[in-house]
Amino acid sequence: MRISQFPILRSAPSLPTLMAAALMPFVLSACSGDKDGSTTPGDYRITVINVSNNQPLSPVAVILHEDDYSAWSIGSPASDGLEMLAESGSPTDFMAEASTAFDTEAGTGVIFAGEREVIEVSTTDISSLKLTIASMPINTNDAFTGVTGWDISALAVGESMMKVLPIYDAGTERNTESDNTIPGPADQGEGYNAARDDIADQVTRHPGVVTQADGYADSILTESHRFDNGVMRITVERVN
């Protein structure tokens, strides 16, 4: 298991470092194959595309695991690692919480709107294989997008599956949209804060951002930062 290390997006200086990372374009090609139902080793290629208008995605966390792990649950409090990811964009603590995972990998940097990145993971046993992916839309207070417990065990070599992932609210920080509270380029403000000041303190679907365009004078966000559906499209292909 290898966990890539990334600077925590606590303040403005760490974001430009991530934004400077080069992202290599990749054209995914997949064909159908027979489901072998085997427990042989498997290698998987994860293609992540940012389909938002203006919500850069933090370095993506990818985890291969079995049924004994779930990264979050609607209506339950976020873990400390998920709080860190959803407020600062850092995937390190989040991946470290998956102590029984087959493999964990993180992306190389921020993925801007319209860009993509490819991450490869592998395991020695595909019999009950699940996939968890998470990333922060960094022009938000504590939003994250992803999927946990996605069953990919039936994929045969050459087969692929695609999802557009929902956006969640970690419930750890109020969605003030105000100055110095958002780590993304719209504000370059505070990232992670250990204090939980959201009333709910539970993971929910994100209601979206209000922005200045709807008359919210305290918001540092513009109409370009809005979202009403998924901002990340992923394709997972079994390549071996």
Summary of the structure (lengths in Angstrom):
residues: 240
radius of gyration: 17.4
end to end distance: 18.0
largest distance: 57.4
contacts: 841
relative contact order: 0.25
helix: 11%
strand: 26%
